Amino acid sequence: MYDPVKRHQAVEKLVVKEGPQGTEKRYWRFRADRWYGGIATADCSGCGLLCKFCWVRDNMLYRPGEGGQFYGPEQVVRSLVSIARKKGFTQLRISGSEPTVGREHLLQVLRALRGLGMSFILETNGILLGHDADYVEAFTEFPFLHVRVSIKGCTPEDFSRLTGAHPDGFGLQLGALRRLVNAGVSCHPSVMASFSTGEDVGRIRDSLGAIDPRLRDELEVEELILYPHVLRRLERHGIKPYRSYEPDKVPRELV
């Protein structure tokens, strides 16, 4: 098992650097996507978790320092806003890996979004937010920000089995939500539940309710999408989901 905080910090050295455009980070794709009713998406490189169900391809998951190219924060914002305006979207996000890797880069992106009339959805595993209270506090200056914390499994044991990381990382994910709620930052939890029983989903709801009843009520239950490379990865690790969807059969209400 690995320490998820230390691995995030090690990955950051591969995908973040100082440059003429500010704090730069590696990105491998900019695109329009169907989620949230339509959203402009920048896919970054580098995550400190090695989720066995991750939809990112092997080269991006296991060799983050080799994929994509470096973009400054202003370049990221220009690319996202251009896509959004062409498509009539008002929502932006960074996905593809872990957007909180490279704190200064992310904060510079958010500062560059001020006054543009766009909403930004931060999809994160929460590890670094649970580890660093100052990180969450920095979000309070961005009223257009909403944070979605994606919890990896419903129990510490599930977390460790699905990510290969030390089970203490599960507590960091819940800690991120606690910090966000206490700071008054807009947020909600999601949980990858395809590998968990209904009883365990009930347990995570109770744990979230102990932080804030709203989190229990607003829990987004994620189910696995079986992209071909995800199937191959699951077979390699010898794990099977209880529930999942084919890529073209995701229910409309989950998009």
Secondary structure by P-SEA (a helix, b strand, c coil): cccaaaaaaaaaaaccccccccbbbbbccccccccccbbbbbbbbbbccccccccccccccccccccbbbbcaaaaaaaaaaaaaaacccbbbbccccccccaaaaaaaaaaaccccbbbbbbccaaaaaacaaaaaaacccccbbbbbbbccccaaaaaaacccccaaaaaaaaaaaaaaaaccccbbbbccccccaaaaaaaaaaaaaacaaaaaabbbbbbbbcaaaaaaaaaacccccccccccccccccc
